[in-house]
Amino acid sequence: MSTAFLGCPEAGIPPLYRTQLQAATDESTELTRAYTGRPARAIRNRFVEEMADSDPLEFPLQASLVSPLWRLPNEAERVAFMPIWAGQAAPLASDLPAAQLIAKLVAEAQAVMGQRGST
């Protein structure tokens, strides 16, 4: 659910992160231990793909090792190596303000609950 809020203007994510999130598809994410040593879901990029068969260091050592890559000066290089955390439903991230997104989610939930109650 939290990925939906990453698209909101209030989310303090960098423009590069926002662009990758907007381009995500249903098949874009995977669980990886490559960034921190712990499993987390991220949008697949060069780093995730190339580290898929390696054994990462234990948490938090892995993050200490790879975090300099997240600050590469070139955007194309940075997006290839930085973690872009996102859930499986990344394509559903919305650019609505958070208050509007919450209202929309509540309305959709109420509609579903109303449908269930009538069947």
Biopython code that builds the backbone (N, CA, C, O; Angstrom):
import numpy as np
from Bio.PDB.StructureBuilder import StructureBuilder

atoms = [
    (1, "MET", "N", (0.809, -1.193, 0.000)),
    (1, "MET", "CA", (0.000, 0.000, 0.000)),
    (1, "MET", "C", (0.856, 1.263, 0.000)),
    (1, "MET", "O", (0.487, 2.278, -0.590)),
    (2, "SER", "N", (1.995, 1.184, 0.666)),
    (2, "SER", "CA", (2.818, 2.389, 0.782)),
    (2, "SER", "C", (3.358, 2.866, -0.565)),
    (2, "SER", "O", (3.589, 4.062, -0.741)),
    (3, "THR", "N", (3.562, 1.966, -1.504)),
    (3, "THR", "CA", (4.067, 2.379, -2.818)),
    (3, "THR", "C", (3.102, 3.341, -3.492)),
    (3, "THR", "O", (3.530, 4.232, -4.225)),
    (4, "ALA", "N", (1.810, 3.174, -3.255)),
    (4, "ALA", "CA", (0.818, 4.076, -3.855)),
    (4, "ALA", "C", (1.088, 5.524, -3.456)),
    (4, "ALA", "O", (0.843, 6.442, -4.240)),
    (5, "PHE", "N", (1.589, 5.729, -2.244)),
    (5, "PHE", "CA", (1.824, 7.081, -1.752)),
    (5, "PHE", "C", (3.150, 7.668, -2.248)),
    (5, "PHE", "O", (3.363, 8.875, -2.135)),
    (6, "LEU", "N", (4.035, 6.844, -2.790)),
    (6, "LEU", "CA", (5.299, 7.370, -3.312)),
    (6, "LEU", "C", (5.078, 8.309, -4.498)),
    (6, "LEU", "O", (5.893, 9.197, -4.748)),
    (7, "GLY", "N", (3.988, 8.118, -5.221)),
    (7, "GLY", "CA", (3.703, 8.989, -6.354)),
    (7, "GLY", "C", (3.116, 10.329, -5.967)),
    (7, "GLY", "O", (3.083, 11.245, -6.789)),
    (8, "CYS", "N", (2.654, 10.465, -4.741)),
    (8, "CYS", "CA", (2.037, 11.714, -4.285)),
    (8, "CYS", "C", (3.067, 12.840, -4.264)),
    (8, "CYS", "O", (4.244, 12.609, -3.987)),
    (9, "PRO", "N", (2.622, 14.051, -4.557)),
    (9, "PRO", "CA", (3.565, 15.183, -4.551)),
    (9, "PRO", "C", (4.250, 15.381, -3.201)),
    (9, "PRO", "O", (5.365, 15.899, -3.142)),
    (10, "GLU", "N", (3.593, 14.974, -2.120)),
    (10, "GLU", "CA", (4.178, 15.147, -0.787)),
    (10, "GLU", "C", (5.336, 14.197, -0.528)),
    (10, "GLU", "O", (6.142, 14.440, 0.370)),
    (11, "ALA", "N", (5.433, 13.130, -1.291)),
    (11, "ALA", "CA", (6.525, 12.169, -1.100)),
    (11, "ALA", "C", (7.836, 12.846, -1.487)),
    (11, "ALA", "O", (7.943, 13.467, -2.545)),
    (12, "GLY", "N", (8.803, 12.718, -0.635)),
    (12, "GLY", "CA", (10.078, 13.396, -0.867)),
    (12, "GLY", "C", (11.052, 12.578, -1.696)),
    (12, "GLY", "O", (12.255, 12.591, -1.431)),
    (13, "ILE", "N", (10.549, 11.867, -2.696)),
    (13, "ILE", "CA", (11.458, 11.061, -3.512)),
    (13, "ILE", "C", (12.076, 11.915, -4.609)),
    (13, "ILE", "O", (11.446, 12.855, -5.095)),
    (14, "PRO", "N", (13.294, 11.597, -4.996)),
    (14, "PRO", "CA", (13.953, 12.359, -6.060)),
    (14, "PRO", "C", (13.229, 12.173, -7.398)),
    (14, "PRO", "O", (12.577, 11.151, -7.610)),
    (15, "PRO", "N", (13.339, 13.151, -8.297)),
    (15, "PRO", "CA", (12.696, 13.027, -9.609)),
    (15, "PRO", "C", (13.091, 11.752, -10.354)),
    (15, "PRO", "O", (12.263, 11.162, -11.048)),
    (16, "LEU", "N", (14.328, 11.330, -10.219)),
    (16, "LEU", "CA", (14.800, 10.116, -10.881)),
    (16, "LEU", "C", (14.031, 8.892, -10.378)),
    (16, "LEU", "O", (13.654, 8.027, -11.168)),
    (17, "TYR", "N", (13.802, 8.820, -9.091)),
    (17, "TYR", "CA", (13.030, 7.743, -8.475)),
    (17, "TYR", "C", (11.590, 7.795, -8.989)),
    (17, "TYR", "O", (11.019, 6.768, -9.357)),
    (18, "ARG", "N", (11.010, 8.990, -9.013)),
    (18, "ARG", "CA", (9.628, 9.176, -9.468)),
    (18, "ARG", "C", (9.466, 8.713, -10.919)),
    (18, "ARG", "O", (8.469, 8.075, -11.258)),
    (19, "THR", "N", (10.428, 9.028, -11.761)),
    (19, "THR", "CA", (10.380, 8.628, -13.167)),
    (19, "THR", "C", (10.388, 7.107, -13.301)),
    (19, "THR", "O", (9.633, 6.549, -14.096)),
    (20, "GLN", "N", (11.232, 6.442, -12.532)),
    (20, "GLN", "CA", (11.298, 4.985, -12.582)),
    (20, "GLN", "C", (10.007, 4.353, -12.066)),
    (20, "GLN", "O", (9.546, 3.341, -12.595)),
    (21, "LEU", "N", (9.440, 4.947, -11.049)),
    (21, "LEU", "CA", (8.181, 4.452, -10.492)),
    (21, "LEU", "C", (7.054, 4.585, -11.518)),
    (21, "LEU", "O", (6.235, 3.678, -11.666)),
    (22, "GLN", "N", (7.016, 5.700, -12.215)),
    (22, "GLN", "CA", (5.981, 5.925, -13.228)),
    (22, "GLN", "C", (6.133, 4.979, -14.415)),
    (22, "GLN", "O", (5.146, 4.662, -15.078)),
    (23, "ALA", "N", (7.329, 4.534, -14.688)),
    (23, "ALA", "CA", (7.574, 3.636, -15.816)),
    (23, "ALA", "C", (7.407, 2.163, -15.452)),
    (23, "ALA", "O", (7.501, 1.298, -16.323)),
    (24, "ALA", "N", (7.163, 1.875, -14.192)),
    (24, "ALA", "CA", (7.074, 0.483, -13.734)),
    (24, "ALA", "C", (5.873, -0.238, -14.344)),
    (24, "ALA", "O", (4.838, 0.360, -14.638)),
    (25, "THR", "N", (6.054, -1.534, -14.520)),
    (25, "THR", "CA", (4.977, -2.400, -14.978)),
    (25, "THR", "C", (4.718, -3.456, -13.902)),
    (25, "THR", "O", (5.401, -3.487, -12.878)),
    (26, "ASP", "N", (3.747, -4.302, -14.137)),
    (26, "ASP", "CA", (3.445, -5.373, -13.183)),
    (26, "ASP", "C", (4.621, -6.320, -12.990)),
    (26, "ASP", "O", (4.699, -7.008, -11.972)),
    (27, "GLU", "N", (5.522, -6.365, -13.938)),
    (27, "GLU", "CA", (6.653, -7.297, -13.904)),
    (27, "GLU", "C", (7.969, -6.620, -13.501)),
    (27, "GLU", "O", (9.024, -7.251, -13.573)),
    (28, "SER", "N", (7.930, -5.366, -13.084)),
    (28, "SER", "CA", (9.151, -4.585, -12.860)),
    (28, "SER", "C", (9.871, -4.828, -11.551)),
    (28, "SER", "O", (11.051, -4.500, -11.435)),
    (29, "THR", "N", (9.197, -5.394, -10.561)),
    (29, "THR", "CA", (9.830, -5.514, -9.254)),
    (29, "THR", "C", (10.227, -6.950, -8.936)),
    (29, "THR", "O", (9.699, -7.907, -9.502)),
    (30, "GLU", "N", (11.167, -7.062, -8.018)),
    (30, "GLU", "CA", (11.532, -8.387, -7.526)),
    (30, "GLU", "C", (12.143, -8.253, -6.139)),
    (30, "GLU", "O", (12.637, -7.191, -5.758)),
    (31, "LEU", "N", (12.098, -9.338, -5.403)),
    (31, "LEU", "CA", (12.750, -9.365, -4.098)),
    (31, "LEU", "C", (14.246, -9.484, -4.314)),
    (31, "LEU", "O", (14.707, -10.271, -5.141)),
    (32, "THR", "N", (14.997, -8.696, -3.564)),
    (32, "THR", "CA", (16.446, -8.721, -3.679)),
    (32, "THR", "C", (17.075, -8.480, -2.314)),
    (32, "THR", "O", (16.527, -7.763, -1.477)),
    (33, "ARG", "N", (18.224, -9.087, -2.110)),
    (33, "ARG", "CA", (19.030, -8.836, -0.915)),
    (33, "ARG", "C", (20.275, -8.039, -1.290)),
    (33, "ARG", "O", (21.132, -7.782, -0.444)),
    (34, "ALA", "N", (20.372, -7.653, -2.544)),
    (34, "ALA", "CA", (21.584, -7.039, -3.080)),
    (34, "ALA", "C", (21.920, -5.692, -2.451)),
    (34, "ALA", "O", (23.094, -5.324, -2.397)),
    (35, "TYR", "N", (20.937, -4.957, -1.980)),
    (35, "TYR", "CA", (21.201, -3.618, -1.457)),
    (35, "TYR", "C", (21.537, -3.578, 0.027)),
    (35, "TYR", "O", (22.402, -2.811, 0.451)),
    (36, "THR", "N", (20.857, -4.399, 0.812)),
    (36, "THR", "CA", (21.024, -4.289, 2.259)),
    (36, "THR", "C", (21.432, -5.588, 2.929)),
    (36, "THR", "O", (21.851, -5.577, 4.086)),
    (37, "GLY", "N", (21.320, -6.697, 2.234)),
    (37, "GLY", "CA", (21.553, -7.988, 2.850)),
    (37, "GLY", "C", (20.265, -8.602, 3.378)),
    (37, "GLY", "O", (20.241, -9.780, 3.735)),
    (38, "ARG", "N", (19.213, -7.827, 3.431)),
    (38, "ARG", "CA", (17.886, -8.309, 3.831)),
    (38, "ARG", "C", (16.970, -8.270, 2.615)),
    (38, "ARG", "O", (17.151, -7.425, 1.739)),
    (39, "PRO", "N", (15.998, -9.163, 2.544)),
    (39, "PRO", "CA", (15.102, -9.152, 1.384)),
    (39, "PRO", "C", (14.195, -7.922, 1.379)),
    (39, "PRO", "O", (13.611, -7.556, 2.399)),
    (40, "ALA", "N", (14.096, -7.307, 0.232)),
    (40, "ALA", "CA", (13.208, -6.155, 0.030)),
    (40, "ALA", "C", (12.824, -6.122, -1.445)),
    (40, "ALA", "O", (13.572, -6.603, -2.297)),
    (41, "ARG", "N", (11.673, -5.561, -1.741)),
    (41, "ARG", "CA", (11.196, -5.502, -3.117)),
    (41, "ARG", "C", (11.622, -4.169, -3.730)),
    (41, "ARG", "O", (11.407, -3.099, -3.161)),
    (42, "ALA", "N", (12.231, -4.275, -4.908)),
    (42, "ALA", "CA", (12.724, -3.095, -5.616)),
    (42, "ALA", "C", (12.442, -3.239, -7.104)),
    (42, "ALA", "O", (12.240, -4.343, -7.611)),
    (43, "ILE", "N", (12.432, -2.111, -7.787)),
    (43, "ILE", "CA", (12.308, -2.148, -9.237)),
    (43, "ILE", "C", (13.621, -2.683, -9.794)),
    (43, "ILE", "O", (14.704, -2.239, -9.414)),
    (44, "ARG", "N", (13.502, -3.631, -10.687)),
    (44, "ARG", "CA", (14.668, -4.287, -11.285)),
    (44, "ARG", "C", (15.474, -3.268, -12.090)),
    (44, "ARG", "O", (14.925, -2.504, -12.884)),
    (45, "ASN", "N", (16.781, -3.276, -11.866)),
    (45, "ASN", "CA", (17.704, -2.450, -12.636)),
    (45, "ASN", "C", (18.986, -3.261, -12.847)),
    (45, "ASN", "O", (19.042, -4.439, -12.493)),
    (46, "ARG", "N", (19.976, -2.655, -13.400)),
    (46, "ARG", "CA", (21.218, -3.373, -13.715)),
    (46, "ARG", "C", (21.821, -4.024, -12.471)),
    (46, "ARG", "O", (22.241, -5.180, -12.509)),
    (47, "PHE", "N", (21.859, -3.283, -11.382)),
    (47, "PHE", "CA", (22.467, -3.804, -10.164)),
    (47, "PHE", "C", (21.718, -5.035, -9.649)),
    (47, "PHE", "O", (22.341, -6.041, -9.308)),
    (48, "VAL", "N", (20.403, -4.962, -9.592)),
    (48, "VAL", "CA", (19.599, -6.094, -9.116)),
    (48, "VAL", "C", (19.831, -7.310, -10.007)),
    (48, "VAL", "O", (19.987, -8.425, -9.511)),
    (49, "GLU", "N", (19.852, -7.095, -11.316)),
    (49, "GLU", "CA", (20.051, -8.211, -12.242)),
    (49, "GLU", "C", (21.440, -8.823, -12.104)),
    (49, "GLU", "O", (21.580, -10.045, -12.052)),
    (50, "GLU", "N", (22.467, -7.977, -12.044)),
    (50, "GLU", "CA", (23.828, -8.496, -11.999)),
    (50, "GLU", "C", (24.186, -9.121, -10.650)),
    (50, "GLU", "O", (25.088, -9.955, -10.575)),
    (51, "MET", "N", (23.498, -8.728, -9.603)),
    (51, "MET", "CA", (23.782, -9.271, -8.272)),
    (51, "MET", "C", (22.851, -10.419, -7.895)),
    (51, "MET", "O", (22.937, -10.941, -6.783)),
    (52, "ALA", "N", (21.973, -10.816, -8.795)),
    (52, "ALA", "CA", (20.950, -11.819, -8.493)),
    (52, "ALA", "C", (21.531, -13.137, -7.989)),
    (52, "ALA", "O", (20.941, -13.765, -7.111)),
    (53, "ASP", "N", (22.651, -13.563, -8.513)),
    (53, "ASP", "CA", (23.222, -14.856, -8.138)),
    (53, "ASP", "C", (24.344, -14.762, -7.106)),
    (53, "ASP", "O", (24.999, -15.759, -6.803)),
    (54, "SER", "N", (24.561, -13.574, -6.573)),
    (54, "SER", "CA", (25.637, -13.421, -5.594)),
    (54, "SER", "C", (25.081, -13.484, -4.178)),
    (54, "SER", "O", (23.890, -13.266, -3.954)),
    (55, "ASP", "N", (25.943, -13.779, -3.245)),
    (55, "ASP", "CA", (25.573, -13.795, -1.836)),
    (55, "ASP", "C", (25.983, -12.470, -1.216)),
    (55, "ASP", "O", (27.174, -12.176, -1.115)),
    (56, "PRO", "N", (25.008, -11.664, -0.798)),
    (56, "PRO", "CA", (25.363, -10.375, -0.199)),
    (56, "PRO", "C", (25.947, -10.546, 1.198)),
    (56, "PRO", "O", (25.799, -11.592, 1.830)),
    (57, "LEU", "N", (26.598, -9.515, 1.652)),
    (57, "LEU", "CA", (27.079, -9.492, 3.032)),
    (57, "LEU", "C", (25.877, -9.404, 3.961)),
    (57, "LEU", "O", (24.774, -9.073, 3.525)),
    (58, "GLU", "N", (26.083, -9.695, 5.221)),
    (58, "GLU", "CA", (25.013, -9.577, 6.211)),
    (58, "GLU", "C", (24.640, -8.104, 6.401)),
    (58, "GLU", "O", (25.455, -7.210, 6.176)),
    (59, "PHE", "N", (23.411, -7.874, 6.814)),
    (59, "PHE", "CA", (22.925, -6.539, 7.152)),
    (59, "PHE", "C", (23.682, -6.061, 8.388)),
    (59, "PHE", "O", (23.844, -6.844, 9.324)),
    (60, "PRO", "N", (24.141, -4.848, 8.437)),
    (60, "PRO", "CA", (24.063, -3.734, 7.505)),
    (60, "PRO", "C", (25.304, -3.575, 6.632)),
    (60, "PRO", "O", (25.459, -2.560, 5.953)),
    (61, "LEU", "N", (26.175, -4.560, 6.647)),
    (61, "LEU", "CA", (27.430, -4.445, 5.901)),
    (61, "LEU", "C", (27.210, -4.267, 4.400)),
    (61, "LEU", "O", (27.938, -3.510, 3.759)),
    (62, "GLN", "N", (26.219, -4.954, 3.832)),
    (62, "GLN", "CA", (25.974, -4.854, 2.399)),
    (62, "GLN", "C", (25.654, -3.416, 2.001)),
    (62, "GLN", "O", (26.180, -2.918, 1.005)),
    (63, "ALA", "N", (24.807, -2.753, 2.763)),
    (63, "ALA", "CA", (24.457, -1.360, 2.441)),
    (63, "ALA", "C", (25.680, -0.462, 2.526)),
    (63, "ALA", "O", (25.840, 0.444, 1.708)),
    (64, "SER", "N", (26.538, -0.700, 3.499)),
    (64, "SER", "CA", (27.768, 0.097, 3.621)),
    (64, "SER", "C", (28.654, -0.078, 2.400)),
    (64, "SER", "O", (29.311, 0.864, 1.957)),
    (65, "LEU", "N", (28.668, -1.287, 1.860)),
    (65, "LEU", "CA", (29.502, -1.587, 0.704)),
    (65, "LEU", "C", (28.969, -0.928, -0.575)),
    (65, "LEU", "O", (29.744, -0.381, -1.360)),
    (66, "VAL", "N", (27.648, -0.980, -0.783)),
    (66, "VAL", "CA", (27.094, -0.539, -2.069)),
    (66, "VAL", "C", (26.536, 0.876, -2.067)),
    (66, "VAL", "O", (26.269, 1.416, -3.140)),
    (67, "SER", "N", (26.351, 1.493, -0.915)),
    (67, "SER", "CA", (25.718, 2.816, -0.877)),
    (67, "SER", "C", (26.447, 3.905, -1.675)),
    (67, "SER", "O", (25.777, 4.819, -2.157)),
    (68, "PRO", "N", (27.761, 3.868, -1.843)),
    (68, "PRO", "CA", (28.381, 4.890, -2.699)),
    (68, "PRO", "C", (27.847, 4.871, -4.138)),
    (68, "PRO", "O", (27.845, 5.901, -4.812)),
    (69, "LEU", "N", (27.398, 3.712, -4.603)),
    (69, "LEU", "CA", (26.843, 3.628, -5.957)),
    (69, "LEU", "C", (25.547, 4.423, -6.090)),
    (69, "LEU", "O", (25.189, 4.848, -7.188)),
    (70, "TRP", "N", (24.845, 4.623, -4.982)),
    (70, "TRP", "CA", (23.566, 5.328, -5.011)),
    (70, "TRP", "C", (23.750, 6.826, -5.220)),
    (70, "TRP", "O", (22.788, 7.550, -5.474)),
    (71, "ARG", "N", (24.996, 7.282, -5.112)),
    (71, "ARG", "CA", (25.279, 8.713, -5.236)),
    (71, "ARG", "C", (26.160, 9.035, -6.440)),
    (71, "ARG", "O", (26.829, 10.068, -6.469)),
    (72, "LEU", "N", (26.156, 8.157, -7.420)),
    (72, "LEU", "CA", (26.944, 8.414, -8.622)),
    (72, "LEU", "C", (26.491, 9.728, -9.252)),
    (72, "LEU", "O", (25.300, 10.036, -9.219)),
    (73, "PRO", "N", (27.400, 10.507, -9.820)),
    (73, "PRO", "CA", (27.033, 11.829, -10.343)),
    (73, "PRO", "C", (26.183, 11.788, -11.614)),
    (73, "PRO", "O", (25.400, 12.706, -11.860)),
    (74, "ASN", "N", (26.323, 10.757, -12.405)),
    (74, "ASN", "CA", (25.589, 10.651, -13.660)),
    (74, "ASN", "C", (24.246, 9.967, -13.413)),
    (74, "ASN", "O", (24.204, 8.883, -12.832)),
    (75, "GLU", "N", (23.134, 10.597, -13.854)),
    (75, "GLU", "CA", (21.799, 10.040, -13.606)),
    (75, "GLU", "C", (21.610, 8.652, -14.192)),
    (75, "GLU", "O", (21.024, 7.784, -13.545)),
    (76, "ALA", "N", (22.091, 8.430, -15.392)),
    (76, "ALA", "CA", (21.933, 7.124, -16.036)),
    (76, "ALA", "C", (22.644, 6.035, -15.233)),
    (76, "ALA", "O", (22.126, 4.928, -15.083)),
    (77, "GLU", "N", (23.822, 6.352, -14.723)),
    (77, "GLU", "CA", (24.548, 5.387, -13.896)),
    (77, "GLU", "C", (23.849, 5.198, -12.556)),
    (77, "GLU", "O", (23.724, 4.077, -12.064)),
    (78, "ARG", "N", (23.397, 6.296, -11.974)),
    (78, "ARG", "CA", (22.744, 6.215, -10.668)),
    (78, "ARG", "C", (21.495, 5.349, -10.725)),
    (78, "ARG", "O", (21.279, 4.524, -9.837)),
    (79, "VAL", "N", (20.662, 5.521, -11.762)),
    (79, "VAL", "CA", (19.432, 4.739, -11.860)),
    (79, "VAL", "C", (19.728, 3.258, -12.083)),
    (79, "VAL", "O", (18.908, 2.403, -11.748)),
    (80, "ALA", "N", (20.870, 2.960, -12.636)),
    (80, "ALA", "CA", (21.253, 1.560, -12.863)),
    (80, "ALA", "C", (21.687, 0.868, -11.572)),
    (80, "ALA", "O", (21.691, -0.360, -11.496)),
    (81, "PHE", "N", (22.055, 1.656, -10.555)),
    (81, "PHE", "CA", (22.607, 1.077, -9.339)),
    (81, "PHE", "C", (21.866, 1.417, -8.051)),
    (81, "PHE", "O", (22.053, 0.729, -7.048)),
    (82, "MET", "N", (21.037, 2.447, -8.043)),
    (82, "MET", "CA", (20.364, 2.839, -6.796)),
    (82, "MET", "C", (19.134, 1.984, -6.530)),
    (82, "MET", "O", (18.503, 1.495, -7.466)),
    (83, "PRO", "N", (18.792, 1.802, -5.265)),
    (83, "PRO", "CA", (17.578, 1.043, -4.956)),
    (83, "PRO", "C", (16.341, 1.904, -5.228)),
    (83, "PRO", "O", (16.257, 3.056, -4.802)),
    (84, "ILE", "N", (15.408, 1.326, -5.932)),
    (84, "ILE", "CA", (14.133, 1.998, -6.182)),
    (84, "ILE", "C", (13.075, 1.089, -5.556)),
    (84, "ILE", "O", (12.476, 0.240, -6.216)),
    (85, "TRP", "N", (12.872, 1.303, -4.256)),
    (85, "TRP", "CA", (11.965, 0.448, -3.493)),
    (85, "TRP", "C", (10.550, 0.631, -4.002)),
    (85, "TRP", "O", (10.088, 1.758, -4.182)),
    (86, "ALA", "N", (9.868, -0.468, -4.233)),
    (86, "ALA", "CA", (8.488, -0.416, -4.710)),
    (86, "ALA", "C", (7.846, -1.782, -4.534)),
    (86, "ALA", "O", (8.508, -2.813, -4.662)),
    (87, "GLY", "N", (6.563, -1.781, -4.243)),
    (87, "GLY", "CA", (5.815, -3.015, -4.132)),
    (87, "GLY", "C", (5.416, -3.547, -5.494)),
    (87, "GLY", "O", (5.686, -2.926, -6.522)),
    (88, "GLN", "N", (4.769, -4.701, -5.489)),
    (88, "GLN", "CA", (4.357, -5.337, -6.737)),
    (88, "GLN", "C", (3.371, -4.478, -7.525)),
    (88, "GLN", "O", (3.296, -4.591, -8.748)),
    (89, "ALA", "N", (2.628, -3.637, -6.848)),
    (89, "ALA", "CA", (1.628, -2.810, -7.523)),
    (89, "ALA", "C", (2.182, -1.427, -7.865)),
    (89, "ALA", "O", (1.428, -0.455, -7.896)),
    (90, "ALA", "N", (3.460, -1.328, -8.117)),
    (90, "ALA", "CA", (4.095, -0.045, -8.430)),
    (90, "ALA", "C", (3.379, 0.738, -9.536)),
    (90, "ALA", "O", (3.302, 1.963, -9.451)),
    (91, "PRO", "N", (2.854, 0.071, -10.572)),
    (91, "PRO", "CA", (2.174, 0.833, -11.622)),
    (91, "PRO", "C", (0.920, 1.565, -11.126)),
    (91, "PRO", "O", (0.412, 2.453, -11.811)),
    (92, "LEU", "N", (0.431, 1.203, -9.964)),
    (92, "LEU", "CA", (-0.759, 1.861, -9.437)),
    (92, "LEU", "C", (-0.441, 3.113, -8.626)),
    (92, "LEU", "O", (-1.353, 3.768, -8.123)),
    (93, "ALA", "N", (0.834, 3.454, -8.493)),
    (93, "ALA", "CA", (1.201, 4.678, -7.780)),
    (93, "ALA", "C", (0.524, 5.864, -8.453)),
    (93, "ALA", "O", (0.444, 5.944, -9.679)),
    (94, "SER", "N", (0.050, 6.763, -7.639)),
    (94, "SER", "CA", (-0.749, 7.872, -8.145)),
    (94, "SER", "C", (-0.045, 9.196, -7.902)),
    (94, "SER", "O", (0.674, 9.356, -6.916)),
    (95, "ASP", "N", (-0.257, 10.141, -8.804)),
    (95, "ASP", "CA", (0.319, 11.466, -8.597)),
    (95, "ASP", "C", (-0.673, 12.401, -7.909)),
    (95, "ASP", "O", (-0.474, 13.615, -7.887)),
    (96, "LEU", "N", (-1.735, 11.837, -7.351)),
    (96, "LEU", "CA", (-2.703, 12.636, -6.596)),
    (96, "LEU", "C", (-2.082, 13.095, -5.278)),
    (96, "LEU", "O", (-1.223, 12.409, -4.725)),
    (97, "PRO", "N", (-2.512, 14.247, -4.775)),
    (97, "PRO", "CA", (-2.108, 14.611, -3.417)),
    (97, "PRO", "C", (-2.571, 13.524, -2.439)),
    (97, "PRO", "O", (-3.584, 12.867, -2.677)),
    (98, "ALA", "N", (-1.843, 13.337, -1.357)),
    (98, "ALA", "CA", (-2.127, 12.244, -0.422)),
    (98, "ALA", "C", (-3.564, 12.262, 0.089)),
    (98, "ALA", "O", (-4.194, 11.209, 0.181)),
    (99, "ALA", "N", (-4.089, 13.430, 0.419)),
    (99, "ALA", "CA", (-5.467, 13.506, 0.927)),
    (99, "ALA", "C", (-6.462, 13.008, -0.121)),
    (99, "ALA", "O", (-7.419, 12.308, 0.211)),
    (100, "GLN", "N", (-6.240, 13.364, -1.364)),
    (100, "GLN", "CA", (-7.129, 12.901, -2.430)),
    (100, "GLN", "C", (-6.982, 11.399, -2.660)),
    (100, "GLN", "O", (-7.968, 10.714, -2.929)),
    (101, "LEU", "N", (-5.763, 10.888, -2.557)),
    (101, "LEU", "CA", (-5.547, 9.455, -2.716)),
    (101, "LEU", "C", (-6.266, 8.682, -1.617)),
    (101, "LEU", "O", (-6.892, 7.655, -1.882)),
    (102, "ILE", "N", (-6.175, 9.174, -0.387)),
    (102, "ILE", "CA", (-6.873, 8.508, 0.720)),
    (102, "ILE", "C", (-8.376, 8.523, 0.482)),
    (102, "ILE", "O", (-9.044, 7.506, 0.667)),
    (103, "ALA", "N", (-8.910, 9.664, 0.074)),
    (103, "ALA", "CA", (-10.349, 9.752, -0.196)),
    (103, "ALA", "C", (-10.747, 8.777, -1.304)),
    (103, "ALA", "O", (-11.791, 8.132, -1.214)),
    (104, "LYS", "N", (-9.936, 8.669, -2.328)),
    (104, "LYS", "CA", (-10.214, 7.742, -3.433)),
    (104, "LYS", "C", (-10.194, 6.295, -2.949)),
    (104, "LYS", "O", (-11.070, 5.506, -3.302)),
    (105, "LEU", "N", (-9.195, 5.950, -2.143)),
    (105, "LEU", "CA", (-9.087, 4.591, -1.615)),
    (105, "LEU", "C", (-10.274, 4.245, -0.718)),
    (105, "LEU", "O", (-10.803, 3.135, -0.775)),
    (106, "VAL", "N", (-10.683, 5.198, 0.104)),
    (106, "VAL", "CA", (-11.839, 4.982, 0.976)),
    (106, "VAL", "C", (-13.096, 4.760, 0.137)),
    (106, "VAL", "O", (-13.872, 3.843, 0.409)),
    (107, "ALA", "N", (-13.296, 5.598, -0.882)),
    (107, "ALA", "CA", (-14.476, 5.461, -1.745)),
    (107, "ALA", "C", (-14.475, 4.116, -2.463)),
    (107, "ALA", "O", (-15.513, 3.462, -2.563)),
    (108, "GLU", "N", (-13.321, 3.706, -2.958)),
    (108, "GLU", "CA", (-13.224, 2.409, -3.646)),
    (108, "GLU", "C", (-13.489, 1.255, -2.682)),
    (108, "GLU", "O", (-14.167, 0.293, -3.043)),
    (109, "ALA", "N", (-12.965, 1.340, -1.468)),
    (109, "ALA", "CA", (-13.196, 0.291, -0.476)),
    (109, "ALA", "C", (-14.674, 0.225, -0.098)),
    (109, "ALA", "O", (-15.238, -0.861, 0.036)),
    (110, "GLN", "N", (-15.295, 1.387, 0.071)),
    (110, "GLN", "CA", (-16.716, 1.427, 0.415)),
    (110, "GLN", "C", (-17.552, 0.826, -0.704)),
    (110, "GLN", "O", (-18.534, 0.132, -0.441)),
    (111, "ALA", "N", (-17.174, 1.084, -1.941)),
    (111, "ALA", "CA", (-17.914, 0.547, -3.080)),
    (111, "ALA", "C", (-17.798, -0.988, -3.102)),
    (111, "ALA", "O", (-18.785, -1.680, -3.350)),
    (112, "VAL", "N", (-16.610, -1.508, -2.847)),
    (112, "VAL", "CA", (-16.414, -2.949, -2.819)),
    (112, "VAL", "C", (-17.192, -3.560, -1.668)),
    (112, "VAL", "O", (-17.855, -4.584, -1.835)),
    (113, "MET", "N", (-17.114, -2.945, -0.513)),
    (113, "MET", "CA", (-17.822, -3.471, 0.651)),
    (113, "MET", "C", (-19.335, -3.423, 0.431)),
    (113, "MET", "O", (-20.051, -4.328, 0.858)),
    (114, "GLY", "N", (-19.817, -2.389, -0.222)),
    (114, "GLY", "CA", (-21.225, -2.289, -0.538)),
    (114, "GLY", "C", (-21.662, -3.385, -1.506)),
    (114, "GLY", "O", (-22.751, -3.941, -1.373)),
    (115, "GLN", "N", (-20.815, -3.688, -2.471)),
    (115, "GLN", "CA", (-21.112, -4.753, -3.436)),
    (115, "GLN", "C", (-21.170, -6.099, -2.747)),
    (115, "GLN", "O", (-22.033, -6.921, -3.056)),
    (116, "ARG", "N", (-20.260, -6.332, -1.816)),
    (116, "ARG", "CA", (-20.242, -7.602, -1.099)),
    (116, "ARG", "C", (-21.481, -7.763, -0.229)),
    (116, "ARG", "O", (-22.019, -8.862, -0.092)),
    (117, "GLY", "N", (-21.927, -6.658, 0.357)),
    (117, "GLY", "CA", (-23.092, -6.713, 1.226)),
    (117, "GLY", "C", (-24.377, -6.973, 0.471)),
    (117, "GLY", "O", (-25.350, -7.455, 1.051)),
    (118, "SER", "N", (-24.395, -6.657, -0.824)),
    (118, "SER", "CA", (-25.623, -6.830, -1.596)),
    (118, "SER", "C", (-25.708, -8.182, -2.283)),
    (118, "SER", "O", (-26.724, -8.488, -2.906)),
    (119, "THR", "N", (-24.658, -9.006, -2.183)),
    (119, "THR", "CA", (-24.687, -10.320, -2.838)),
    (119, "THR", "C", (-24.925, -11.433, -1.870)),
    (119, "THR", "O", (-24.976, -12.597, -2.268)),
]
sb = StructureBuilder()
sb.init_structure("model")
sb.init_model(0)
sb.init_chain("A")
sb.init_seg("    ")
for serial, (resi, resn, name, xyz) in enumerate(atoms, 1):
    if name == "N":
        sb.init_residue(resn, " ", resi, " ")
    sb.init_atom(name, np.array(xyz, "f"), 0.0, 1.0, " ", f" {name:<3s}", serial, name[0])
structure = sb.get_structure()
